[in-house]
Every structure is written in structure tokens, then in C-alpha cells.
Amino acid sequence: MNNQPKKLIPEELDTYEWQMWVPDFGQMGQEKLKNASVMISRCGGLGSVVAYELAAAGIGRLVLAHAGNVNYSDLNRQLLMTYDWLGKPRIESAKRRLLELNPRLEIIAVNENVTSENVLQLVAEADLIVDCAPLFEERFAMNAEAVAQRKPIVECAMYDLEATITSITPGQTPCLACLTPEPPPAWTRQFPVFGAVSGTVGCMGAMEAIKIIAGFGKPLLGKMVRIDLRDMTFDTFNLARNPNCSVCGGF
Amino acid sequence: MKIHVTYGGQLKAITKIAAETIHLPEDENTVNSLLFQIAERYGKSAHMMLVGPNQKTHRTLIRFINNTQITPGANPKLGDGDSITLITPISGGVNPRGNWNQTRDMER
């Protein structure tokens, strides 16, 4: 967070009036959002919706990392990508759509995915990370750096009609490596997906970020929710820190 | 003993069922015994996800007994009527090609 918090301007007071009525949030929560910076790793099916909801909620600054150009196959779920932007950089489409919704939003748009080269700087730019990356290698790199910098992470994931979400406070809750210490042996990078599934968990991820930043409600710290929209089951699991975790075991 | 098993992620796609009850012998009442039985029941793909080439169960599988996580690699005993949830880790939804650790994504 910045040392000198910015106050809400009249336009923002009008825009966010209805959500400032939410108990325990209020104008103070809204000002915390305005002064916060969230890094979103990939703006695909998950990250697009996270970014859009945070932009709508009045987050002050987004750091977005997503490489590649818009394809037809993006358009069933990547809601920041548009038909007229086919063949052009996804990150430009994402930035354009977000600023249409919230022109006050500050965006750092990086036309790269998370790598071991850029992860330190990307994490340093943010107060909180929402990880929506498709590859476990990216997620593990993000997890390790966020833990090292003590930045909270919201982990959103999906497959088919299933999704999982958990929030991490480094040193206090289990980290991603406590949950699964290495990439799974047979992760299929291409899988069946509806935008409504990634959108569902994307909205949940945005709400987790809002709660953590504004300091209200009960974020999923040390807990994981798994949803299966095929039969509409929602389960909550208790997670355990691994004392031998290679990433956070020493904290 | 009867163990209620719920499947998630790619494992569910392989078993083609969300949940089932599995009978474990009293003298083979550990999580690993259950995983080997499931691997045998559902064939090669399930075996690949549950059991590594060294015939040890994968540490990557996310496992819960009665909704509480088991530390990766641990092999606790199960009790009659326990519910165990097995989830292969899931991630996000695009399909990049090539080495992950490159600045520019390949298309798709």
C-alpha cells in the first residue's frame, strides 16, 4: 500500500455507493481498494474475470501479465478478449476492456507470462497476487516469490466443470507447495472448459482479494473450496502446512 | 472396512464417477493401500496419476481424510466409514506450447 492513501473522489463515491453499504466494508474498505495493487498472472478464462471484477469494484492498480495474441478459441471464456482483436495482443485487449469499464484504473500491462526472469519484479509491484496461470511451473515460481516477499496469494484453478480456490498468507497458512510439492505427472494443458466455470471461480477469487485487502469477512486462509458445477456440490477442506515444505517450511 | 472415496480433477475423468464406496481389508487399511487398489481398478491412466515409476504413490495427489488434508507423502491409517477425497491438482485454462520459462507465449 502507498504511504499516503488517496481519498475517494466524488465520482468514486457515486460509483461505489451500493457496495459501500456492505457491512464491515464501507468507505474505509473502498479507500483500501483504491490504494491497493493486485497482480494477476494471466488474463485467460480465470484471470479475465478476476481483473474485470476488481476493476468494477474500484481497485486502484492492476498488474497484468499475459503473452500471446487473441485466438478464436479464447473467446468462449476469456472475457477481456474481443472478436475485433483477433490476432492482436491479448494484453492490449485486456487493458482496453478494463479501461472502458473503469477509466480511473491504473494498469501495468505486461505482454509476458510469468517466468523465473520477471517474477521478482511482478510480485514486487503488487500488494496481493491472484494466480490464474495454466502451468504449474508458473504457479510454483509465483508461489515461491510471493512467499519470499510475504505477499498474499489467491490461488484459483479449474478443470472441466470443477474449480478450486484457496488463499495464502505466507508463513501463516499452507502455501501451494504444501498442497502439492511438484507439478503433477499428467497435467493436460488442453481440457474441456466452459467460461461459466472459470468465471465462477474468477468471481470468487476477486471476492477473496477484496476481503483480504479491505480486511473483512473470512478469506479462505488454510482452507480450500472445491466446487463441481456438474452436480452443484461445494466442499470446504482444511489444509495443513507442511513443516518440511521446501518453500515455506523455514518460516 | 468401507471407505467412501470422492474423485476430483483428471482422476475423476478417468474413473468416470464422482464417488464410490471401496472395501479395504482390515490388514491393508492405509491410504497407500487404497490408492494401489484404485490404480489397479481403473487401469493404466489411473496408475500413472497415482503411482510413480518407483511403485510409490505420487506426492502430487491432493488427499483429504474427512475433509482434512494429509501432508504429501504421508500414509495414515484409515478407519471404517472414513471419507477420503482424492484430487489431482488442477490449474488454469490455456494451452501454451514449448518451454514455460520463456517470455513470449507460443500461440494457443
Chai-1 contact restraints between the chains, C-beta under 6 A:
chainA,res_idxA,chainB,res_idxB,connection_type,confidence,min_distance_angstrom,max_distance_angstrom,comment,restraint_id
A,G44,B,G92,contact,1.0,0.0,6.0,A-B,restraint_1
A,G44,B,G93,contact,1.0,0.0,6.0,A-B,restraint_2
A,G44,B,V94,contact,1.0,0.0,6.0,A-B,restraint_3
A,G45,B,G93,contact,1.0,0.0,6.0,A-B,restraint_4
A,L46,B,G92,contact,1.0,0.0,6.0,A-B,restraint_5
A,A67,B,R104,contact,1.0,0.0,6.0,A-B,restraint_6
A,A67,B,D105,contact,1.0,0.0,6.0,A-B,restraint_7
A,G68,B,D105,contact,1.0,0.0,6.0,A-B,restraint_8
A,G68,B,E107,contact,1.0,0.0,6.0,A-B,restraint_9
A,E112,B,T103,contact,1.0,0.0,6.0,A-B,restraint_10
A,N113,B,D105,contact,1.0,0.0,6.0,A-B,restraint_11
A,T115,B,N101,contact,1.0,0.0,6.0,A-B,restraint_12
A,S116,B,N101,contact,1.0,0.0,6.0,A-B,restraint_13
A,C132,B,G92,contact,1.0,0.0,6.0,A-B,restraint_14
A,A133,B,G92,contact,1.0,0.0,6.0,A-B,restraint_15
A,P134,B,S91,contact,1.0,0.0,6.0,A-B,restraint_16
A,P134,B,G92,contact,1.0,0.0,6.0,A-B,restraint_17
A,P134,B,G93,contact,1.0,0.0,6.0,A-B,restraint_18
A,P134,B,V94,contact,1.0,0.0,6.0,A-B,restraint_19
A,L135,B,W100,contact,1.0,0.0,6.0,A-B,restraint_20
A,F136,B,S91,contact,1.0,0.0,6.0,A-B,restraint_21
A,E137,B,W100,contact,1.0,0.0,6.0,A-B,restraint_22
A,E138,B,W100,contact,1.0,0.0,6.0,A-B,restraint_23
A,A157,B,I90,contact,1.0,0.0,6.0,A-B,restraint_24
A,A157,B,S91,contact,1.0,0.0,6.0,A-B,restraint_25
A,Y159,B,G9,contact,1.0,0.0,6.0,A-B,restraint_26
A,Y159,B,I90,contact,1.0,0.0,6.0,A-B,restraint_27
A,E162,B,G8,contact,1.0,0.0,6.0,A-B,restraint_28
A,T180,B,T60,contact,1.0,0.0,6.0,A-B,restraint_29
A,T180,B,I62,contact,1.0,0.0,6.0,A-B,restraint_30
A,T180,B,P89,contact,1.0,0.0,6.0,A-B,restraint_31
A,P181,B,R59,contact,1.0,0.0,6.0,A-B,restraint_32
A,P181,B,P72,contact,1.0,0.0,6.0,A-B,restraint_33
A,E182,B,T60,contact,1.0,0.0,6.0,A-B,restraint_34
A,P184,B,T60,contact,1.0,0.0,6.0,A-B,restraint_35
A,P184,B,T88,contact,1.0,0.0,6.0,A-B,restraint_36
A,P184,B,P89,contact,1.0,0.0,6.0,A-B,restraint_37
A,A186,B,M48,contact,1.0,0.0,6.0,A-B,restraint_38
A,A186,B,M49,contact,1.0,0.0,6.0,A-B,restraint_39
A,R189,B,N95,contact,1.0,0.0,6.0,A-B,restraint_40
A,Q190,B,N95,contact,1.0,0.0,6.0,A-B,restraint_41
A,V193,B,G93,contact,1.0,0.0,6.0,A-B,restraint_42
A,S198,B,G93,contact,1.0,0.0,6.0,A-B,restraint_43
A,F237,B,F64,contact,1.0,0.0,6.0,A-B,restraint_44
A,F237,B,N67,contact,1.0,0.0,6.0,A-B,restraint_45
A,N238,B,T68,contact,1.0,0.0,6.0,A-B,restraint_46
A,L239,B,Q69,contact,1.0,0.0,6.0,A-B,restraint_47
A,A240,B,Q69,contact,1.0,0.0,6.0,A-B,restraint_48
A,A240,B,T71,contact,1.0,0.0,6.0,A-B,restraint_49
A,N242,B,T71,contact,1.0,0.0,6.0,A-B,restraint_50
